[in-house]
Amino acid sequence: MILPIDEKWRIKTDAYQWIIQQYKGIPKTGKFKDIPQWESLRYYTTLANAVYGLAEYELMTSDCTTLAEDLDSVRDVTERLSRALTPHIEILGE
């Protein structure tokens, strides 16, 4: 299963773990030409830990220099993850 977060991040799973992946782009040449490439960064045993880990990673690698910027960044990351992981249900028909 792949849970897209945004154009830069996704959480992927296999039978054993949840994996935070970062988008690396689409190669123009070579064996994987025109195939989007994702780099696996961190591994977790639960989805909750992976979501928390992604938020923590983004905050730790941000370029914030003040507490106010950090708090804004926390709010932005939290809102983006909430939107990405909220189920969307569409009812078709009459």
Backbone as XML, in Angstrom:
<?xml version="1.0"?>
<chain id="A" units="angstrom">
  <residue number="1" name="MET">
    <atom name="N" x="0.847" y="-1.158" z="0.000"/>
    <atom name="CA" x="0.000" y="0.000" z="0.000"/>
    <atom name="C" x="0.903" y="1.236" z="0.000"/>
  </residue>
  <residue number="2" name="ILE">
    <atom name="N" x="0.449" y="2.275" z="-0.696"/>
    <atom name="CA" x="1.149" y="3.548" z="-0.709"/>
    <atom name="C" x="0.169" y="4.634" z="-0.289"/>
  </residue>
  <residue number="3" name="LEU">
    <atom name="N" x="0.551" y="5.410" z="0.722"/>
    <atom name="CA" x="-0.252" y="6.534" z="1.190"/>
    <atom name="C" x="0.448" y="7.820" z="0.769"/>
  </residue>
  <residue number="4" name="PRO">
    <atom name="N" x="-0.046" y="8.483" z="-0.295"/>
    <atom name="CA" x="0.593" y="9.739" z="-0.701"/>
    <atom name="C" x="0.300" y="10.835" z="0.312"/>
  </residue>
  <residue number="5" name="ILE">
    <atom name="N" x="1.326" y="11.584" z="0.686"/>
    <atom name="CA" x="1.163" y="12.710" z="1.597"/>
    <atom name="C" x="1.083" y="14.000" z="0.778"/>
  </residue>
  <residue number="6" name="ASP">
    <atom name="N" x="2.046" y="14.213" z="-0.080"/>
    <atom name="CA" x="2.068" y="15.341" z="-1.012"/>
    <atom name="C" x="3.028" y="14.976" z="-2.135"/>
  </residue>
  <residue number="7" name="GLU">
    <atom name="N" x="3.429" y="15.960" z="-2.942"/>
    <atom name="CA" x="4.304" y="15.660" z="-4.071"/>
    <atom name="C" x="5.720" y="15.265" z="-3.641"/>
  </residue>
  <residue number="8" name="LYS">
    <atom name="N" x="6.081" y="15.528" z="-2.394"/>
    <atom name="CA" x="7.425" y="15.248" z="-1.904"/>
    <atom name="C" x="7.516" y="13.994" z="-1.035"/>
  </residue>
  <residue number="9" name="TRP">
    <atom name="N" x="6.434" y="13.620" z="-0.365"/>
    <atom name="CA" x="6.463" y="12.543" z="0.616"/>
    <atom name="C" x="5.361" y="11.518" z="0.378"/>
  </residue>
  <residue number="10" name="ARG">
    <atom name="N" x="5.665" y="10.290" z="0.784"/>
    <atom name="CA" x="4.647" y="9.239" z="0.842"/>
    <atom name="C" x="5.067" y="8.225" z="1.898"/>
  </residue>
  <residue number="11" name="ILE">
    <atom name="N" x="4.092" y="7.444" z="2.343"/>
    <atom name="CA" x="4.367" y="6.352" z="3.272"/>
    <atom name="C" x="3.964" y="5.065" z="2.564"/>
  </residue>
  <residue number="12" name="LYS">
    <atom name="N" x="4.909" y="4.152" z="2.478"/>
    <atom name="CA" x="4.697" y="2.882" z="1.789"/>
    <atom name="C" x="4.799" y="1.764" z="2.822"/>
  </residue>
  <residue number="13" name="THR">
    <atom name="N" x="4.122" y="0.668" z="2.554"/>
    <atom name="CA" x="4.204" y="-0.462" z="3.472"/>
    <atom name="C" x="4.520" y="-1.739" z="2.704"/>
  </residue>
  <residue number="14" name="ASP">
    <atom name="N" x="5.130" y="-2.659" z="3.412"/>
    <atom name="CA" x="5.260" y="-4.024" z="2.921"/>
    <atom name="C" x="4.745" y="-4.930" z="4.037"/>
  </residue>
  <residue number="15" name="ALA">
    <atom name="N" x="5.035" y="-6.184" z="3.991"/>
    <atom name="CA" x="4.494" y="-7.108" z="4.987"/>
    <atom name="C" x="5.084" y="-6.911" z="6.383"/>
  </residue>
  <residue number="16" name="TYR">
    <atom name="N" x="6.161" y="-6.122" z="6.494"/>
    <atom name="CA" x="6.870" y="-6.036" z="7.763"/>
    <atom name="C" x="6.995" y="-4.640" z="8.362"/>
  </residue>
  <residue number="17" name="GLN">
    <atom name="N" x="6.805" y="-3.590" z="7.560"/>
    <atom name="CA" x="7.120" y="-2.253" z="8.051"/>
    <atom name="C" x="6.407" y="-1.161" z="7.268"/>
  </residue>
  <residue number="18" name="TRP">
    <atom name="N" x="6.419" y="0.033" z="7.853"/>
    <atom name="CA" x="5.939" y="1.256" z="7.215"/>
    <atom name="C" x="7.181" y="2.066" z="6.879"/>
  </residue>
  <residue number="19" name="ILE">
    <atom name="N" x="7.248" y="2.591" z="5.658"/>
    <atom name="CA" x="8.462" y="3.240" z="5.165"/>
    <atom name="C" x="8.152" y="4.671" z="4.729"/>
  </residue>
  <residue number="20" name="ILE">
    <atom name="N" x="8.897" y="5.630" z="5.269"/>
    <atom name="CA" x="8.790" y="7.011" z="4.802"/>
    <atom name="C" x="9.676" y="7.141" z="3.573"/>
  </residue>
  <residue number="21" name="GLN">
    <atom name="N" x="9.081" y="7.628" z="2.471"/>
    <atom name="CA" x="9.840" y="7.812" z="1.244"/>
    <atom name="C" x="9.760" y="9.258" z="0.768"/>
  </residue>
  <residue number="22" name="GLN">
    <atom name="N" x="10.892" y="9.742" z="0.227"/>
    <atom name="CA" x="10.976" y="11.095" z="-0.306"/>
    <atom name="C" x="11.161" y="11.017" z="-1.816"/>
  </residue>
  <residue number="23" name="TYR">
    <atom name="N" x="10.404" y="11.853" z="-2.537"/>
    <atom name="CA" x="10.472" y="11.885" z="-4.000"/>
    <atom name="C" x="11.819" y="12.424" z="-4.447"/>
  </residue>
  <residue number="24" name="LYS">
    <atom name="N" x="12.453" y="11.748" z="-5.388"/>
    <atom name="CA" x="13.760" y="12.143" z="-5.885"/>
    <atom name="C" x="13.742" y="12.613" z="-7.336"/>
  </residue>
  <residue number="25" name="GLY">
    <atom name="N" x="12.621" y="12.477" z="-8.018"/>
    <atom name="CA" x="12.537" y="12.953" z="-9.394"/>
    <atom name="C" x="12.403" y="11.828" z="-10.403"/>
  </residue>
  <residue number="26" name="ILE">
    <atom name="N" x="12.393" y="12.229" z="-11.673"/>
    <atom name="CA" x="12.261" y="11.277" z="-12.773"/>
    <atom name="C" x="13.522" y="11.344" z="-13.622"/>
  </residue>
  <residue number="27" name="PRO">
    <atom name="N" x="14.292" y="10.260" z="-13.677"/>
    <atom name="CA" x="15.512" y="10.264" z="-14.488"/>
    <atom name="C" x="15.201" y="10.435" z="-15.972"/>
  </residue>
  <residue number="28" name="LYS">
    <atom name="N" x="16.032" y="11.173" z="-16.655"/>
    <atom name="CA" x="15.870" y="11.398" z="-18.099"/>
    <atom name="C" x="16.568" y="10.329" z="-18.926"/>
  </residue>
  <residue number="29" name="THR">
    <atom name="N" x="17.531" y="9.627" z="-18.330"/>
    <atom name="CA" x="18.274" y="8.597" z="-19.044"/>
    <atom name="C" x="18.477" y="7.396" z="-18.126"/>
  </residue>
  <residue number="30" name="GLY">
    <atom name="N" x="18.967" y="6.310" z="-18.697"/>
    <atom name="CA" x="19.317" y="5.144" z="-17.901"/>
    <atom name="C" x="18.216" y="4.109" z="-17.806"/>
  </residue>
  <residue number="31" name="LYS">
    <atom name="N" x="18.472" y="3.112" z="-16.981"/>
    <atom name="CA" x="17.578" y="1.968" z="-16.819"/>
    <atom name="C" x="16.179" y="2.370" z="-16.351"/>
  </residue>
  <residue number="32" name="PHE">
    <atom name="N" x="16.097" y="3.381" z="-15.486"/>
    <atom name="CA" x="14.814" y="3.778" z="-14.916"/>
    <atom name="C" x="14.289" y="5.075" z="-15.538"/>
  </residue>
  <residue number="33" name="LYS">
    <atom name="N" x="14.632" y="5.312" z="-16.778"/>
    <atom name="CA" x="14.196" y="6.513" z="-17.486"/>
    <atom name="C" x="12.681" y="6.665" z="-17.410"/>
  </residue>
  <residue number="34" name="ASP">
    <atom name="N" x="12.249" y="7.865" z="-17.069"/>
    <atom name="CA" x="10.830" y="8.228" z="-17.020"/>
    <atom name="C" x="10.032" y="7.530" z="-15.916"/>
  </residue>
  <residue number="35" name="ILE">
    <atom name="N" x="10.702" y="6.897" z="-14.969"/>
    <atom name="CA" x="10.011" y="6.246" z="-13.846"/>
    <atom name="C" x="10.293" y="7.058" z="-12.577"/>
  </residue>
  <residue number="36" name="PRO">
    <atom name="N" x="9.257" y="7.560" z="-11.898"/>
    <atom name="CA" x="9.487" y="8.334" z="-10.665"/>
    <atom name="C" x="10.299" y="7.526" z="-9.653"/>
  </residue>
  <residue number="37" name="GLN">
    <atom name="N" x="11.286" y="8.171" z="-9.048"/>
    <atom name="CA" x="12.158" y="7.512" z="-8.082"/>
    <atom name="C" x="11.890" y="8.048" z="-6.675"/>
  </residue>
  <residue number="38" name="TRP">
    <atom name="N" x="11.770" y="7.137" z="-5.729"/>
    <atom name="CA" x="11.523" y="7.467" z="-4.320"/>
    <atom name="C" x="12.641" y="6.878" z="-3.479"/>
  </residue>
  <residue number="39" name="GLU">
    <atom name="N" x="13.142" y="7.653" z="-2.527"/>
    <atom name="CA" x="14.182" y="7.185" z="-1.619"/>
    <atom name="C" x="13.555" y="6.825" z="-0.279"/>
  </residue>
  <residue number="40" name="SER">
    <atom name="N" x="13.827" y="5.631" z="0.200"/>
    <atom name="CA" x="13.347" y="5.204" z="1.517"/>
    <atom name="C" x="14.260" y="5.797" z="2.585"/>
  </residue>
  <residue number="41" name="LEU">
    <atom name="N" x="13.673" y="6.529" z="3.542"/>
    <atom name="CA" x="14.469" y="7.225" z="4.555"/>
    <atom name="C" x="14.400" y="6.606" z="5.938"/>
  </residue>
  <residue number="42" name="ARG">
    <atom name="N" x="13.200" y="6.247" z="6.365"/>
    <atom name="CA" x="13.018" y="5.726" z="7.723"/>
    <atom name="C" x="12.010" y="4.591" z="7.714"/>
  </residue>
  <residue number="43" name="TYR">
    <atom name="N" x="12.141" y="3.690" z="8.690"/>
    <atom name="CA" x="11.310" y="2.497" z="8.762"/>
    <atom name="C" x="10.663" y="2.402" z="10.139"/>
  </residue>
  <residue number="44" name="TYR">
    <atom name="N" x="9.373" y="2.012" z="10.168"/>
    <atom name="CA" x="8.615" y="1.952" z="11.423"/>
    <atom name="C" x="7.762" y="0.696" z="11.467"/>
  </residue>
  <residue number="45" name="THR">
    <atom name="N" x="7.385" y="0.288" z="12.677"/>
    <atom name="CA" x="6.565" y="-0.909" z="12.832"/>
    <atom name="C" x="5.071" y="-0.609" z="12.801"/>
  </residue>
  <residue number="46" name="THR">
    <atom name="N" x="4.668" y="0.671" z="12.976"/>
    <atom name="CA" x="3.252" y="1.024" z="12.926"/>
    <atom name="C" x="3.057" y="2.273" z="12.061"/>
  </residue>
  <residue number="47" name="LEU">
    <atom name="N" x="1.844" y="2.415" z="11.537"/>
    <atom name="CA" x="1.517" y="3.605" z="10.752"/>
    <atom name="C" x="1.587" y="4.853" z="11.624"/>
  </residue>
  <residue number="48" name="ALA">
    <atom name="N" x="1.081" y="4.767" z="12.844"/>
    <atom name="CA" x="1.108" y="5.934" z="13.738"/>
    <atom name="C" x="2.535" y="6.419" z="13.951"/>
  </residue>
  <residue number="49" name="ASN">
    <atom name="N" x="3.458" y="5.503" z="14.161"/>
    <atom name="CA" x="4.851" y="5.884" z="14.347"/>
    <atom name="C" x="5.442" y="6.486" z="13.082"/>
  </residue>
  <residue number="50" name="ALA">
    <atom name="N" x="5.058" y="5.971" z="11.921"/>
    <atom name="CA" x="5.559" y="6.513" z="10.660"/>
    <atom name="C" x="5.065" y="7.946" z="10.441"/>
  </residue>
  <residue number="51" name="VAL">
    <atom name="N" x="3.799" y="8.199" z="10.734"/>
    <atom name="CA" x="3.246" y="9.549" z="10.590"/>
    <atom name="C" x="3.956" y="10.501" z="11.553"/>
  </residue>
  <residue number="52" name="TYR">
    <atom name="N" x="4.086" y="10.086" z="12.806"/>
    <atom name="CA" x="4.801" y="10.898" z="13.784"/>
    <atom name="C" x="6.250" y="11.110" z="13.335"/>
  </residue>
  <residue number="53" name="GLY">
    <atom name="N" x="6.874" y="10.060" z="12.835"/>
    <atom name="CA" x="8.266" y="10.144" z="12.386"/>
    <atom name="C" x="8.449" y="11.091" z="11.219"/>
  </residue>
  <residue number="54" name="LEU">
    <atom name="N" x="7.499" y="11.112" z="10.289"/>
    <atom name="CA" x="7.585" y="12.040" z="9.160"/>
    <atom name="C" x="7.471" y="13.478" z="9.645"/>
  </residue>
  <residue number="55" name="ALA">
    <atom name="N" x="6.527" y="13.729" z="10.531"/>
    <atom name="CA" x="6.373" y="15.081" z="11.088"/>
    <atom name="C" x="7.650" y="15.493" z="11.810"/>
  </residue>
  <residue number="56" name="GLU">
    <atom name="N" x="8.180" y="14.605" z="12.622"/>
    <atom name="CA" x="9.403" y="14.896" z="13.365"/>
    <atom name="C" x="10.576" y="15.152" z="12.414"/>
  </residue>
  <residue number="57" name="TYR">
    <atom name="N" x="10.707" y="14.337" z="11.384"/>
    <atom name="CA" x="11.805" y="14.497" z="10.415"/>
    <atom name="C" x="11.723" y="15.855" z="9.730"/>
  </residue>
  <residue number="58" name="GLU">
    <atom name="N" x="10.514" y="16.234" z="9.286"/>
    <atom name="CA" x="10.364" y="17.521" z="8.616"/>
    <atom name="C" x="10.706" y="18.677" z="9.546"/>
  </residue>
  <residue number="59" name="LEU">
    <atom name="N" x="10.288" y="18.589" z="10.794"/>
    <atom name="CA" x="10.582" y="19.660" z="11.742"/>
    <atom name="C" x="12.073" y="19.725" z="12.072"/>
  </residue>
  <residue number="60" name="MET">
    <atom name="N" x="12.700" y="18.575" z="12.216"/>
    <atom name="CA" x="14.118" y="18.549" z="12.564"/>
    <atom name="C" x="15.006" y="19.025" z="11.417"/>
  </residue>
  <residue number="61" name="THR">
    <atom name="N" x="14.542" y="18.866" z="10.184"/>
    <atom name="CA" x="15.356" y="19.268" z="9.029"/>
    <atom name="C" x="14.917" y="20.614" z="8.452"/>
  </residue>
  <residue number="62" name="SER">
    <atom name="N" x="13.992" y="21.290" z="9.121"/>
    <atom name="CA" x="13.538" y="22.588" z="8.627"/>
    <atom name="C" x="14.612" y="23.642" z="8.880"/>
  </residue>
  <residue number="63" name="ASP">
    <atom name="N" x="14.460" y="24.776" z="8.235"/>
    <atom name="CA" x="15.424" y="25.858" z="8.421"/>
    <atom name="C" x="14.900" y="26.931" z="9.376"/>
  </residue>
  <residue number="64" name="CYS">
    <atom name="N" x="13.981" y="26.554" z="10.248"/>
    <atom name="CA" x="13.427" y="27.501" z="11.228"/>
    <atom name="C" x="14.532" y="27.968" z="12.172"/>
  </residue>
  <residue number="65" name="THR">
    <atom name="N" x="14.450" y="29.256" z="12.549"/>
    <atom name="CA" x="15.465" y="29.809" z="13.448"/>
    <atom name="C" x="14.885" y="30.381" z="14.734"/>
  </residue>
  <residue number="66" name="THR">
    <atom name="N" x="13.549" y="30.453" z="14.809"/>
    <atom name="CA" x="12.915" y="30.982" z="16.023"/>
    <atom name="C" x="11.812" y="30.036" z="16.468"/>
  </residue>
  <residue number="67" name="LEU">
    <atom name="N" x="11.399" y="30.188" z="17.723"/>
    <atom name="CA" x="10.308" y="29.369" z="18.250"/>
    <atom name="C" x="9.020" y="29.626" z="17.478"/>
  </residue>
  <residue number="68" name="ALA">
    <atom name="N" x="8.762" y="30.871" z="17.116"/>
    <atom name="CA" x="7.549" y="31.195" z="16.358"/>
    <atom name="C" x="7.541" y="30.478" z="15.013"/>
  </residue>
  <residue number="69" name="GLU">
    <atom name="N" x="8.684" y="30.456" z="14.335"/>
    <atom name="CA" x="8.769" y="29.730" z="13.061"/>
    <atom name="C" x="8.558" y="28.238" z="13.273"/>
  </residue>
  <residue number="70" name="ASP">
    <atom name="N" x="9.131" y="27.696" z="14.341"/>
    <atom name="CA" x="8.947" y="26.276" z="14.655"/>
    <atom name="C" x="7.474" y="25.950" z="14.872"/>
  </residue>
  <residue number="71" name="LEU">
    <atom name="N" x="6.782" y="26.806" z="15.625"/>
    <atom name="CA" x="5.370" y="26.563" z="15.898"/>
    <atom name="C" x="4.541" y="26.643" z="14.612"/>
  </residue>
  <residue number="72" name="ASP">
    <atom name="N" x="4.854" y="27.592" z="13.743"/>
    <atom name="CA" x="4.176" y="27.671" z="12.446"/>
    <atom name="C" x="4.436" y="26.416" z="11.631"/>
  </residue>
  <residue number="73" name="SER">
    <atom name="N" x="5.656" y="25.935" z="11.665"/>
    <atom name="CA" x="6.020" y="24.728" z="10.928"/>
    <atom name="C" x="5.283" y="23.511" z="11.471"/>
  </residue>
  <residue number="74" name="VAL">
    <atom name="N" x="5.159" y="23.404" z="12.789"/>
    <atom name="CA" x="4.411" y="22.304" z="13.404"/>
    <atom name="C" x="2.964" y="22.330" z="12.922"/>
  </residue>
  <residue number="75" name="ARG">
    <atom name="N" x="2.353" y="23.505" z="12.931"/>
    <atom name="CA" x="0.967" y="23.638" z="12.482"/>
    <atom name="C" x="0.838" y="23.233" z="11.006"/>
  </residue>
  <residue number="76" name="ASP">
    <atom name="N" x="1.746" y="23.699" z="10.169"/>
    <atom name="CA" x="1.684" y="23.386" z="8.742"/>
    <atom name="C" x="1.836" y="21.885" z="8.491"/>
  </residue>
  <residue number="77" name="VAL">
    <atom name="N" x="2.806" y="21.265" z="9.139"/>
    <atom name="CA" x="3.030" y="19.827" z="8.963"/>
    <atom name="C" x="1.820" y="19.037" z="9.451"/>
  </residue>
  <residue number="78" name="THR">
    <atom name="N" x="1.285" y="19.407" z="10.602"/>
    <atom name="CA" x="0.132" y="18.713" z="11.174"/>
    <atom name="C" x="-1.089" y="18.823" z="10.257"/>
  </residue>
  <residue number="79" name="GLU">
    <atom name="N" x="-1.352" y="20.014" z="9.739"/>
    <atom name="CA" x="-2.493" y="20.202" z="8.843"/>
    <atom name="C" x="-2.322" y="19.406" z="7.557"/>
  </residue>
  <residue number="80" name="ARG">
    <atom name="N" x="-1.118" y="19.404" z="7.003"/>
    <atom name="CA" x="-0.877" y="18.677" z="5.749"/>
    <atom name="C" x="-1.039" y="17.175" z="5.942"/>
  </residue>
  <residue number="81" name="LEU">
    <atom name="N" x="-0.508" y="16.638" z="7.033"/>
    <atom name="CA" x="-0.662" y="15.208" z="7.299"/>
    <atom name="C" x="-2.119" y="14.855" z="7.576"/>
  </residue>
  <residue number="82" name="SER">
    <atom name="N" x="-2.825" y="15.710" z="8.286"/>
    <atom name="CA" x="-4.244" y="15.458" z="8.560"/>
    <atom name="C" x="-5.052" y="15.411" z="7.267"/>
  </residue>
  <residue number="83" name="ARG">
    <atom name="N" x="-4.807" y="16.357" z="6.377"/>
    <atom name="CA" x="-5.520" y="16.363" z="5.081"/>
    <atom name="C" x="-5.192" y="15.118" z="4.270"/>
  </residue>
  <residue number="84" name="ALA">
    <atom name="N" x="-3.935" y="14.742" z="4.243"/>
    <atom name="CA" x="-3.509" y="13.602" z="3.426"/>
    <atom name="C" x="-4.069" y="12.287" z="3.941"/>
  </residue>
  <residue number="85" name="LEU">
    <atom name="N" x="-4.256" y="12.172" z="5.245"/>
    <atom name="CA" x="-4.668" y="10.894" z="5.829"/>
    <atom name="C" x="-6.146" y="10.834" z="6.204"/>
  </residue>
  <residue number="86" name="THR">
    <atom name="N" x="-6.909" y="11.876" z="5.870"/>
    <atom name="CA" x="-8.346" y="11.871" z="6.116"/>
    <atom name="C" x="-9.039" y="11.096" z="4.998"/>
  </residue>
  <residue number="87" name="PRO">
    <atom name="N" x="-9.837" y="10.095" z="5.333"/>
    <atom name="CA" x="-10.534" y="9.340" z="4.286"/>
    <atom name="C" x="-11.494" y="10.231" z="3.493"/>
  </residue>
  <residue number="88" name="HIS">
    <atom name="N" x="-11.539" y="10.011" z="2.202"/>
    <atom name="CA" x="-12.468" y="10.725" z="1.332"/>
    <atom name="C" x="-13.437" y="9.707" z="0.765"/>
  </residue>
  <residue number="89" name="ILE">
    <atom name="N" x="-14.731" y="9.923" z="1.032"/>
    <atom name="CA" x="-15.758" y="8.996" z="0.586"/>
    <atom name="C" x="-16.632" y="9.684" z="-0.439"/>
  </residue>
  <residue number="90" name="GLU">
    <atom name="N" x="-16.822" y="9.009" z="-1.560"/>
    <atom name="CA" x="-17.677" y="9.560" z="-2.613"/>
    <atom name="C" x="-18.781" y="8.549" z="-2.915"/>
  </residue>
  <residue number="91" name="ILE">
    <atom name="N" x="-20.013" y="8.996" z="-2.869"/>
    <atom name="CA" x="-21.135" y="8.117" z="-3.150"/>
    <atom name="C" x="-21.613" y="8.404" z="-4.570"/>
  </residue>
  <residue number="92" name="LEU">
    <atom name="N" x="-21.619" y="7.364" z="-5.382"/>
    <atom name="CA" x="-22.029" y="7.503" z="-6.775"/>
    <atom name="C" x="-23.429" y="6.929" z="-6.960"/>
  </residue>
  <residue number="93" name="GLY">
    <atom name="N" x="-24.158" y="7.463" z="-7.895"/>
    <atom name="CA" x="-25.497" y="6.964" z="-8.184"/>
    <atom name="C" x="-26.563" y="7.814" z="-7.512"/>
  </residue>
  <residue number="94" name="GLU">
    <atom name="N" x="-27.771" y="7.305" z="-7.558"/>
    <atom name="CA" x="-28.895" y="8.058" z="-7.001"/>
    <atom name="C" x="-29.108" y="7.817" z="-5.543"/>
  </residue>
</chain>
